[in-house]
Amino acid sequence: MGKHHKLLHHLGVAVGFIFLITWFYLGRSFGFLDWAVSFAPASHAGAVLMLAIMVMMIPAFLLWKYMNRWLEKKLNVTGKYYEDDVYKK
């Protein structure tokens, strides 16, 4: 992999990370987290908040995964994924 491809890969990952941060702040600003916590008793608000963050971020992390795979294919970046040992038998 050339130096140019490595730089493009790093820039692409940075854009993806900014996307994740933006997704979180948009979800928070639209009130998803407050809405989810409103269903919980005060004693369990922290646990429900953590669960709501996980649920809210699932689509973003799926998009992140597919974007990374696409970017690596386009730039011919090779590597080993941990899940390859489990699912590619």
PAKE-378079 format. One record per atom (N, C-alpha, C): chain; residue in three letters; x, y, z; residue number from 1. Coordinates in pm, whole numbers. Example, Ala and Ser with C-alpha at 12.3 -4.5 7.8 and 13.67 -1.06 7.14 Angstrom:
REM residues 2
cadena,residuo,px,py,pz,num
A,Ala,1319,-569,780,1
A,Ala,1230,-450,780,1
A,Ala,1320,-330,780,1
A,Ser,1285,-225,708,2
A,Ser,1367,-106,714,2
A,Ser,1290,3,787,2
This chain:
REM residues 89
cadena,residuo,px,py,pz,num
A,Met,86,-118,0,1
A,Met,0,0,0,1
A,Met,90,123,0,1
A,Gly,61,212,-90,2
A,Gly,142,332,-103,2
A,Gly,110,436,5,2
A,Lys,199,532,14,3
A,Lys,184,639,113,3
A,Lys,56,719,86,3
A,His,24,737,-43,4
A,His,-95,812,-82,4
A,His,-222,740,-35,4
A,His,-225,608,-54,5
A,His,-342,529,-12,5
A,His,-356,530,139,5
A,Lys,-244,525,209,6
A,Lys,-247,526,356,6
A,Lys,-306,658,407,6
A,Leu,-266,767,347,7
A,Leu,-319,898,386,7
A,Leu,-469,906,358,7
A,Leu,-510,860,240,8
A,Leu,-654,861,206,8
A,Leu,-733,773,301,8
A,His,-676,661,339,9
A,His,-744,573,434,9
A,His,-761,642,569,9
A,His,-656,706,616,10
A,His,-664,778,744,10
A,His,-766,891,738,10
A,Leu,-769,962,627,11
A,Leu,-867,1070,612,11
A,Leu,-1009,1014,608,11
A,Gly,-1028,902,539,12
A,Gly,-1160,839,534,12
A,Gly,-1206,792,670,12
A,Val,-1116,734,747,13
A,Val,-1151,690,883,13
A,Val,-1184,811,970,13
A,Ala,-1112,920,953,14
A,Ala,-1140,1042,1029,14
A,Ala,-1279,1096,995,14
A,Val,-1314,1095,868,15
A,Val,-1448,1140,827,15
A,Val,-1554,1049,889,15
A,Gly,-1529,919,889,16
A,Gly,-1622,826,951,16
A,Gly,-1637,850,1100,16
A,Phe,-1528,880,1167,17
A,Phe,-1534,907,1311,17
A,Phe,-1611,1036,1338,17
A,Ile,-1592,1136,1255,18
A,Ile,-1670,1260,1269,18
A,Ile,-1818,1231,1246,18
A,Phe,-1848,1140,1152,19
A,Phe,-1986,1098,1131,19
A,Phe,-2045,1036,1258,19
A,Leu,-1969,950,1326,20
A,Leu,-2017,889,1450,20
A,Leu,-2047,993,1557,20
A,Ile,-1958,1087,1571,21
A,Ile,-1979,1193,1671,21
A,Ile,-2101,1276,1634,21
A,Thr,-2115,1310,1507,22
A,Thr,-2231,1388,1462,22
A,Thr,-2360,1312,1485,22
A,Trp,-2361,1181,1456,23
A,Trp,-2480,1098,1478,23
A,Trp,-2522,1104,1625,23
A,Phe,-2424,1091,1714,24
A,Phe,-2455,1095,1857,24
A,Phe,-2516,1229,1896,24
A,Tyr,-2454,1338,1854,25
A,Tyr,-2505,1469,1892,25
A,Tyr,-2640,1500,1829,25
A,Leu,-2665,1451,1708,26
A,Leu,-2797,1468,1648,26
A,Leu,-2903,1390,1725,26
A,Gly,-2871,1266,1760,27
A,Gly,-2965,1187,1839,27
A,Gly,-2994,1251,1973,27
A,Arg,-2890,1307,2034,28
A,Arg,-2908,1375,2163,28
A,Arg,-2989,1502,2147,28
A,Ser,-2961,1578,2042,29
A,Ser,-3032,1705,2024,29
A,Ser,-3177,1686,1983,29
A,Phe,-3208,1574,1917,30
A,Phe,-3348,1544,1883,30
A,Phe,-3427,1491,2001,30
A,Gly,-3358,1467,2113,31
A,Gly,-3427,1427,2235,31
A,Gly,-3449,1278,2252,31
A,Phe,-3380,1196,2171,32
A,Phe,-3399,1052,2183,32
A,Phe,-3359,1001,2321,32
A,Leu,-3247,1050,2373,33
A,Leu,-3199,1002,2502,33
A,Leu,-3292,1045,2615,33
A,Asp,-3338,1168,2612,34
A,Asp,-3432,1215,2714,34
A,Asp,-3563,1137,2708,34
A,Trp,-3608,1110,2586,35
A,Trp,-3731,1034,2568,35
A,Trp,-3716,894,2627,35
A,Ala,-3605,828,2601,36
A,Ala,-3584,692,2651,36
A,Ala,-3574,691,2803,36
A,Val,-3505,788,2860,37
A,Val,-3489,793,3006,37
A,Val,-3621,826,3074,37
A,Ser,-3711,893,3005,38
A,Ser,-3839,928,3067,38
A,Ser,-3923,805,3102,38
A,Phe,-3894,690,3042,39
A,Phe,-3967,568,3072,39
A,Phe,-3913,494,3194,39
A,Ala,-3798,534,3244,40
A,Ala,-3732,462,3352,40
A,Ala,-3756,530,3486,40
A,Pro,-3759,451,3592,41
A,Pro,-3761,513,3725,41
A,Pro,-3627,583,3750,41
A,Ala,-3629,681,3837,42
A,Ala,-3508,760,3862,42
A,Ala,-3392,674,3909,42
A,Ser,-3421,565,3977,43
A,Ser,-3314,480,4029,43
A,Ser,-3241,405,3916,43
A,His,-3303,393,3800,44
A,His,-3244,318,3689,44
A,His,-3215,407,3567,44
A,Ala,-3215,537,3586,45
A,Ala,-3198,629,3473,45
A,Ala,-3063,611,3404,45
A,Gly,-2959,587,3481,46
A,Gly,-2827,569,3421,46
A,Gly,-2819,445,3333,46
A,Ala,-2878,336,3380,47
A,Ala,-2877,213,3301,47
A,Ala,-2958,229,3173,47
A,Val,-3072,295,3182,48
A,Val,-3155,316,3063,48
A,Val,-3086,412,2967,48
A,Leu,-3017,512,3021,49
A,Leu,-2941,603,2934,49
A,Leu,-2834,527,2856,49
A,Met,-2762,439,2923,50
A,Met,-2659,360,2855,50
A,Met,-2722,271,2748,50
A,Leu,-2833,209,2779,51
A,Leu,-2902,125,2682,51
A,Leu,-2951,208,2563,51
A,Ala,-3003,327,2591,52
A,Ala,-3052,415,2483,52
A,Ala,-2938,459,2392,52
A,Ile,-2822,487,2451,53
A,Ile,-2705,524,2370,53
A,Ile,-2666,408,2280,53
A,Met,-2666,287,2334,54
A,Met,-2630,170,2253,54
A,Met,-2728,150,2138,54
A,Val,-2856,160,2167,55
A,Val,-2958,141,2063,55
A,Val,-2949,252,1958,55
A,Met,-2928,373,2003,56
A,Met,-2920,486,1910,56
A,Met,-2799,475,1818,56
A,Met,-2690,418,1867,57
A,Met,-2566,413,1789,57
A,Met,-2555,290,1699,57
A,Ile,-2644,192,1712,58
A,Ile,-2635,71,1629,58
A,Ile,-2635,104,1480,58
A,Pro,-2730,183,1429,59
A,Pro,-2726,212,1284,59
A,Pro,-2599,286,1242,59
A,Ala,-2550,374,1327,60
A,Ala,-2429,450,1293,60
A,Ala,-2308,357,1284,60
A,Phe,-2297,264,1377,61
A,Phe,-2183,173,1373,61
A,Phe,-2193,75,1256,61
A,Leu,-2314,37,1217,62
A,Leu,-2329,-46,1098,62
A,Leu,-2284,31,973,62
A,Leu,-2326,157,963,63
A,Leu,-2282,240,851,63
A,Leu,-2131,259,853,63
A,Trp,-2076,279,972,64
A,Trp,-1932,293,990,64
A,Trp,-1859,169,939,64
A,Lys,-1911,51,976,65
A,Lys,-1849,-74,934,65
A,Lys,-1850,-88,782,65
A,Tyr,-1965,-64,720,66
A,Tyr,-1975,-78,575,66
A,Tyr,-1893,27,502,66
A,Met,-1885,148,557,67
A,Met,-1803,252,496,67
A,Met,-1656,214,504,67
A,Asn,-1614,161,617,68
A,Asn,-1474,119,630,68
A,Asn,-1441,6,534,68
A,Arg,-1530,-92,522,69
A,Arg,-1506,-203,431,69
A,Arg,-1498,-154,286,69
A,Trp,-1587,-62,249,70
A,Trp,-1587,-7,114,70
A,Trp,-1457,69,87,70
A,Leu,-1418,151,185,71
A,Leu,-1296,231,170,71
A,Leu,-1174,141,157,71
A,Glu,-1167,36,238,72
A,Glu,-1054,-54,231,72
A,Glu,-1050,-129,98,72
A,Lys,-1168,-163,45,73
A,Lys,-1172,-231,-85,73
A,Lys,-1128,-135,-197,73
A,Lys,-1177,-11,-192,74
A,Lys,-1141,88,-295,74
A,Lys,-992,119,-294,74
A,Leu,-935,131,-174,75
A,Leu,-794,168,-162,75
A,Leu,-701,47,-155,75
A,Asn,-760,-72,-166,76
A,Asn,-683,-196,-163,76
A,Asn,-604,-209,-33,76
A,Val,-669,-177,78,77
A,Val,-609,-192,210,77
A,Val,-638,-333,257,77
A,Thr,-535,-404,298,78
A,Thr,-554,-542,343,78
A,Thr,-527,-550,492,78
A,Gly,-590,-646,551,79
A,Gly,-572,-668,693,79
A,Gly,-654,-788,735,79
A,Lys,-654,-814,863,80
A,Lys,-730,-927,915,80
A,Lys,-832,-875,1014,80
A,Tyr,-956,-920,997,81
A,Tyr,-1062,-884,1088,81
A,Tyr,-1080,-997,1189,81
A,Tyr,-1105,-962,1313,82
A,Tyr,-1123,-1063,1417,82
A,Tyr,-1239,-1155,1385,82
A,Glu,-1346,-1101,1327,83
A,Glu,-1464,-1183,1300,83
A,Glu,-1442,-1279,1183,83
A,Asp,-1338,-1258,1104,84
A,Asp,-1314,-1348,991,84
A,Asp,-1287,-1491,1038,84
A,Asp,-1219,-1506,1150,85
A,Asp,-1190,-1640,1202,85
A,Asp,-1318,-1712,1245,85
A,Val,-1418,-1636,1286,86
A,Val,-1541,-1697,1335,86
A,Val,-1636,-1728,1222,86
A,Tyr,-1656,-1634,1129,87
A,Tyr,-1761,-1648,1029,87
A,Tyr,-1715,-1705,896,87
A,Lys,-1587,-1707,868,88
A,Lys,-1539,-1754,738,88
A,Lys,-1475,-1892,749,88
A,Lys,-1546,-1987,806,89
A,Lys,-1495,-2123,817,89
A,Lys,-1544,-2206,702,89
